[in-house]
């Protein structure tokens, strides 16, 4: 990161901490990062920090806690591991408290071992403690120990906080609208991920295996600097495309079947999430094309409703209406469109929502309803638009349509005048996909 980018990053995160402090005047907040997770015996999964913690700090080491003291002049204190030459020779560099304070712009930094005693002192005569309530039983117990330590001094006139609040609630609202810095990272994550989908289309052939295409995706993510896949890729050929969360990725790719790929990278803490469905042999059959074009039409209808001021549910309702009519036209359902919608008969073949918030988490923070009403879309919000159809083989499903699963998903930014499709570079028109695959075979 360049010096000016580093300065901007520190300033942006300091502003977020100030905004959080202003939402909880007179209180104290504690936001821990994620613990390291054992994979088996004495090996660990690759470490990934907590999103809320990273949003406020940029600090990527485990065993760290951010404390915000919301006085008229708010303070941010980082508790983290101390420098340790022996451990650093095994596990890598540590900033240590002083290095972290200087590098990340905290008001104070202390060793993580001092957290409990310091929190007990900071909570004296405070009205409230904010932390991720209910997220981790160990942290719930730890918060109770802090409060009990303060209560133990009641005879000296010290009062413990009477209120506990979930610090994630105000942070969810903050994270829901992305700033320019976040959008720059998300656009880059989208670009890397669209390139990976193009590579996967070019590499697909009958007789190859799902895991070979998975490897192409992961290679493309990493070679362009993405630290992780945002979630494990779904590479689902044939009937597997009708399994929504299929991740085995170990079946051979059959001539004449479709391949559904749902994959996106994580770059600097921000996720991309793209789904494309294409023919393994490079040519859609007539039935495959009918289903595919129906899903594409549903996505277009949903995209038309991604507008500032529209309710969150409007894109979903638009997509459902197109899909339900298509199910009637394909003889998958019978009756009137109104009856299909009222009875939700379409859910047999389309059982999920048309999108979700997107950001640091692939299913990102933020409520979808408030006081029973769907939330209004606003500029800076980012979401996915992902209708689908999943036609599992059954006696009442026309034979030509059996085991066809199609999902088309893009990442979308709500703008002042409409929306921006961040992942538009991933081909999705039938002619464009077929041309890309045909050219790759020459």
C-alpha positions in Angstrom: 0.0 0.0 0.0 1.4 3.4 -1.0 2.0 6.0 1.7 -0.9 8.2 0.6 -3.2 5.2 0.5 -2.1 4.2 3.9 -2.8 7.6 5.3 -6.3 7.5 3.8 -7.0 4.1 5.2 -6.0 5.1 8.7 -8.1 8.3 8.4 -11.2 6.4 7.1 -11.1 3.8 9.9 -10.6 6.5 12.5 -13.6 8.3 11.2 -15.6 5.1 11.5 -14.6 4.7 15.1 -15.6 8.3 15.8 -19.0 7.7 14.2 -19.5 4.6 16.4 -18.5 6.5 19.5 -21.1 9.2 18.6 -23.8 6.5 18.5 -23.2 5.3 22.1 -22.3 8.5 24.1 -20.8 7.8 27.5 -20.5 4.1 27.0 -17.6 1.7 26.4 -17.5 -0.8 23.4 -15.3 -3.9 23.0 -15.0 -5.4 19.6 -12.9 -8.6 19.4 -11.4 -10.1 16.2 -11.9 -13.7 15.3 -10.0 -16.4 17.1 -7.7 -18.8 15.2 -9.5 -22.0 14.3 -8.0 -25.5 14.5 -8.5 -27.6 11.3 -7.2 -30.8 12.9 -4.8 -31.7 15.6 -2.1 -29.0 15.5 -2.9 -27.3 12.2 -5.1 -24.3 11.7 -7.3 -22.9 9.0 -5.8 -19.9 7.2 -6.5 -17.0 9.5 -9.3 -14.5 8.6 -10.0 -11.6 10.9 -13.5 -10.6 12.1 -15.2 -8.2 9.6 -16.6 -5.8 12.2 -13.2 -5.5 13.9 -11.3 -5.1 10.6 -13.8 -2.5 9.4 -12.9 -0.3 12.4 -9.1 -1.1 12.6 -7.5 -2.6 9.5 -5.5 -4.8 12.0 -5.1 -8.3 10.7 -3.5 -10.2 13.6 -5.4 -12.6 15.9 -5.7 -12.2 19.6 -6.8 -8.5 19.4 -9.6 -6.4 20.8 -10.6 -2.9 20.0 -12.0 -0.8 22.9 -13.8 2.5 22.2 -14.4 4.9 25.1 -17.1 7.2 24.0 -16.3 10.3 26.1 -16.7 13.8 24.7 -13.2 13.3 23.3 -13.5 9.6 22.3 -10.5 7.2 22.7 -9.7 4.1 20.7 -7.5 1.5 22.4 -6.1 -1.6 20.7 -5.2 -4.6 22.8 -2.9 -7.0 20.9 -0.1 -9.5 21.3 3.3 -8.2 22.3 6.4 -8.7 20.2 8.0 -12.1 20.7 11.2 -13.0 18.8 10.7 -16.7 19.3 7.1 -16.9 18.2 7.8 -14.5 15.3 10.4 -16.9 14.0 7.7 -19.6 13.8 4.6 -17.6 13.0 5.7 -14.4 11.4 5.8 -10.7 12.2 3.8 -9.1 15.0 3.3 -5.3 15.3 3.2 -5.3 19.1 1.2 -2.6 20.9 3.5 0.3 20.1 3.9 -0.6 16.5 0.2 -1.1 16.1 -0.6 2.3 17.7 1.8 4.0 15.3 0.8 2.1 12.1 -3.0 2.0 12.6 -3.6 5.4 14.3 -5.0 4.3 17.7 -5.0 6.6 20.6 -3.5 3.9 22.8 -2.4 0.3 22.5 -1.8 -2.2 25.3 -0.8 -5.9 25.6 -3.8 -8.3 25.3 -3.0 -9.7 28.7 -4.1 -6.4 30.3 -7.6 -6.4 28.7 -9.6 -7.8 31.6 -8.1 -5.5 34.3 -8.3 -2.5 32.1 -12.0 -3.2 31.1 -13.0 -3.5 34.7 -11.5 0.0 35.3 -13.0 1.5 32.2 -16.5 0.3 32.9 -16.7 1.9 36.4 -19.7 4.4 36.4 -20.5 3.8 32.8 -24.1 3.5 31.7 -23.6 0.8 29.1 -21.3 -1.8 27.6 -21.5 -2.5 23.9 -20.1 -5.7 22.5 -21.2 -8.5 20.1 -23.9 -9.8 22.4 -24.6 -13.5 21.8 -22.0 -14.0 19.1 -19.7 -16.1 21.3 -20.6 -17.7 24.6 -17.0 -17.2 25.8 -17.3 -13.5 25.2 -20.7 -13.3 26.9 -19.1 -14.9 29.9 -16.1 -12.5 29.7 -18.4 -9.5 29.7 -20.2 -10.8 32.7 -16.8 -11.1 34.5 -16.0 -7.5 33.7 -19.4 -6.4 35.1 -19.0 -8.5 38.2 -15.5 -7.1 38.9 -17.0 -3.6 38.8 -19.9 -4.6 41.1 -17.4 -6.0 43.6 -16.4 -2.4 44.3 -19.9 -1.2 44.9 -19.1 -0.3 48.6 -16.6 2.2 47.4 -19.3 4.0 45.4 -18.6 2.5 42.0 -21.5 1.5 39.8 -21.5 -1.1 37.0 -23.2 -0.5 33.6 -26.9 -1.3 33.8 -27.3 -1.8 30.1 -25.8 -4.2 27.5 -26.1 -3.3 23.8 -25.1 -5.3 20.6 -22.4 -3.2 19.0 -23.2 -4.9 15.7 -26.5 -3.0 15.3 -25.0 0.5 14.6 -22.1 -1.1 12.7 -24.5 -2.9 10.4 -26.0 0.4 9.3 -22.6 1.9 8.8 -21.4 -1.1 6.7 -24.5 -1.1 4.6 -23.6 2.0 2.6 -20.1 1.7 1.0 -17.7 4.6 0.8 -15.4 5.3 -2.2 -12.5 3.3 -0.7 -14.7 0.2 -0.2 -16.1 0.5 -3.7 -12.7 0.7 -5.3 -11.7 -2.6 -3.6 -15.1 -4.2 -4.5 -14.6 -3.2 -8.2 -11.2 -4.8 -8.2 -12.6 -8.0 -6.5 -15.3 -8.1 -9.2 -12.8 -7.7 -12.0 -10.7 -10.6 -10.7 -13.7 -12.8 -10.3 -15.1 -12.0 -13.7 -11.8 -12.9 -15.2 -11.9 -16.2 -13.3 -15.4 -17.0 -14.7 -14.1 -16.3 -18.2 -11.2 -18.6 -17.6 -13.5 -21.3 -16.4 -15.7 -21.1 -19.5 -12.6 -21.3 -21.7 -11.2 -24.3 -19.8 -14.4 -26.4 -19.7 -14.7 -29.5 -21.9 -16.7 -32.7 -21.8 -14.7 -35.4 -19.9 -12.9 -33.0 -17.6 -13.8 -32.9 -13.9 -15.5 -30.3 -11.8 -12.5 -30.0 -9.6 -10.3 -29.1 -12.6 -12.5 -26.1 -13.3 -12.5 -25.3 -9.5 -8.7 -25.2 -9.8 -8.8 -22.7 -12.7 -11.0 -20.4 -10.6 -8.7 -20.6 -7.5 -5.6 -20.1 -9.6 -7.1 -17.0 -11.2 -8.1 -15.5 -7.9 -4.7 -16.0 -6.3 -2.5 -15.0 -9.2 -4.3 -11.6 -9.2 -3.7 -11.0 -5.5 -7.0 -12.1 -3.9 -6.3 -13.6 -0.5 -9.1 -16.1 -0.4 -12.2 -17.3 -2.2 -15.1 -15.4 -0.7 -16.8 -18.8 -0.2 -15.9 -22.2 -1.5 -16.8 -22.3 -5.2 -19.8 -24.2 -6.4 -18.8 -26.1 -9.7 -21.9 -28.1 -10.4 -22.4 -30.0 -13.7 -25.6 -31.7 -14.9 -28.0 -32.7 -12.1 -25.6 -31.2 -9.5 -26.6 -27.8 -10.8 -30.0 -28.3 -9.0 -28.3 -28.6 -5.6 -28.1 -25.0 -4.4 -25.1 -25.4 -2.0 -23.2 -28.2 -3.9 -19.5 -28.0 -3.1 -18.2 -31.6 -3.7 -16.9 -30.5 -7.1 -15.8 -34.1 -7.9 -18.0 -35.3 -10.8 -17.0 -35.6 -14.4 -18.4 -33.1 -16.9 -20.8 -34.7 -19.3 -21.3 -33.8 -22.9 -24.7 -32.1 -23.4 -25.1 -31.0 -19.8 -24.8 -27.5 -18.2 -22.2 -26.3 -15.7 -23.3 -23.9 -13.0 -20.4 -22.0 -11.3 -21.0 -19.8 -8.3 -17.7 -18.3 -7.3 -16.1 -15.1 -6.2 -12.8 -13.9 -4.6 -12.2 -12.0 -1.4 -9.8 -9.1 -1.9 -8.6 -7.1 1.1 -11.6 -8.1 3.1 -14.3 -7.6 0.4 -16.2 -10.2 -1.4 -17.4 -10.7 -5.0 -20.2 -13.2 -5.8 -20.9 -14.3 -9.3 -22.9 -17.2 -10.9 -22.8 -18.2 -14.5 -24.4 -21.3 -16.1 -23.1 -22.5 -19.5 -23.0 -25.6 -21.7 -20.1 -28.0 -21.1 -19.8 -28.7 -24.8 -20.0 -25.0 -25.7 -23.6 -25.0 -27.2 -26.9 -24.7 -25.4 -29.6 -27.1 -26.5 -33.0 -25.8 -27.3 -34.4 -26.7 -23.9 -31.4 -25.4 -22.1 -31.6 -22.1 -24.0 -35.3 -21.7 -23.1 -34.6 -22.1 -19.4 -31.5 -19.9 -19.6 -33.3 -17.1 -21.4 -36.1 -17.2 -18.9 -33.7 -16.8 -16.0 -31.9 -14.0 -17.8 -35.2 -12.2 -18.4 -36.0 -12.5 -14.7 -32.6 -11.0 -13.9 -33.2 -8.1 -16.2 -36.6 -7.5 -14.6 -35.0 -7.5 -11.2 -32.2 -5.2 -12.3 -34.8 -2.7 -13.5 -36.1 -2.4 -9.9 -32.6 -1.8 -8.3 -33.2 1.9 -7.9 -32.7 4.3 -5.0 -36.0 4.6 -3.2 -37.4 1.3 -4.2 -38.0 -1.3 -1.5 -35.6 -4.1 -1.0 -38.2 -6.7 -2.1 -39.1 -5.1 -5.4 -36.3 -6.8 -7.5 -37.3 -10.1 -6.0 -41.0 -9.6 -6.8 -40.2 -8.6 -10.3 -38.0 -11.7 -10.9 -40.6 -14.1 -9.4 -43.3 -12.8 -11.6 -41.2 -13.4 -14.8 -40.1 -16.9 -13.5 -43.6 -17.9 -12.6 -45.0 -17.0 -16.0 -42.1 -18.9 -17.6 -42.9 -22.0 -15.5 -46.5 -21.9 -16.8 -45.2 -21.5 -20.4 -42.8 -24.4 -20.0 -45.7 -26.6 -18.6 -43.9 -27.0 -15.3 -47.0 -25.5 -13.5 -50.6 -25.2 -14.4 -53.3 -22.6 -13.6 -53.2 -18.8 -13.6 -50.3 -16.6 -12.9 -52.1 -14.9 -10.0 -52.8 -18.3 -8.5 -49.2 -19.5 -8.9 -48.0 -16.3 -7.2 -50.6 -16.4 -4.4 -50.0 -20.1 -3.5 -46.2 -19.7 -4.1 -46.3 -22.8 -6.3 -43.2 -21.4 -8.0 -41.1 -22.2 -4.9 -40.8 -25.9 -6.1 -38.5 -24.7 -8.8 -37.3 -21.3 -7.4 -36.9 -21.6 -3.6 -34.5 -18.8 -2.7 -34.5 -15.0 -2.6 -33.2 -12.9 -5.6 -30.3 -11.4 -3.7 -28.5 -10.4 -0.5 -26.3 -7.6 0.7 -22.7 -7.9 -0.3 -19.5 -6.4 1.2 -16.9 -7.6 3.7 -19.0 -10.8 4.1 -20.5 -12.5 1.1 -23.9 -12.3 2.9 -23.1 -9.0 4.3 -24.3 -7.1 7.4 -27.5 -5.1 7.4 -31.2 -5.6 8.1 -33.6 -6.2 5.2 -36.7 -5.0 7.1 -37.3 -2.3 9.6 -40.4 -2.1 11.7 -41.9 -4.7 9.5 -41.3 -2.8 6.3 -38.8 -3.7 3.5 -35.8 -1.4 3.6 -35.5 1.2 0.9 -32.5 1.0 -1.4 -30.1 3.9 -1.2 -27.0 5.0 -3.2 -23.9 3.2 -2.0 -25.7 -0.1 -1.1 -24.3 -3.2 -2.8 -26.2 -6.4 -3.4 -26.5 -9.4 -5.6 -29.2 -10.1 -8.1 -29.4 -13.8 -8.7 -32.6 -15.5 -9.9 -32.6 -19.1 -10.9 -34.5 -22.2 -11.9 -33.8 -25.7 -10.6 -35.6 -28.5 -12.5 -34.9 -31.7 -10.7 -35.9 -34.8 -12.6 -39.5 -35.9 -11.8 -42.3 -37.6 -13.6 -44.2 -34.4 -14.0 -41.2 -32.4 -15.4 -41.0 -32.5 -19.2 -38.1 -34.9 -20.1 -36.2 -32.3 -22.1 -36.1 -30.0 -19.0 -35.0 -32.6 -16.4 -31.9 -31.9 -14.3 -31.4 -28.4 -15.7 -30.3 -25.9 -13.1 -29.7 -22.3 -14.1 -28.6 -19.4 -11.9 -27.3 -16.0 -13.1 -25.9 -13.7 -10.5 -24.2 -10.3 -10.6 -22.9 -7.8 -8.0 -24.8 -4.5 -8.2 -24.2 -1.0 -6.7 -27.2 1.3 -6.2 -26.4 4.7 -7.6 -28.1 8.1 -7.7 -29.6 7.4 -11.1 -30.1 3.6 -11.1 -27.5 0.9 -10.6 -24.0 -0.2 -11.7 -23.4 -3.8 -12.4 -19.9 -4.4 -11.0 -19.6 -7.8 -12.6 -20.8 -7.0 -16.1 -17.6 -8.2 -17.7 -18.5 -11.9 -17.0 -20.3 -13.0 -20.1 -24.0 -14.0 -19.8 -25.6 -13.5 -23.2 -26.0 -16.9 -24.9 -24.2 -15.8 -28.1 -21.3 -14.2 -26.1 -20.8 -17.3 -24.0 -20.9 -19.6 -27.0 -18.4 -17.4 -28.9 -16.0 -17.3 -26.0 -16.1 -21.1 -25.6 -15.8 -21.6 -29.4 -12.8 -19.3 -29.7 -11.1 -21.1 -26.8 -11.4 -24.4 -28.6 -9.8 -23.2 -31.8 
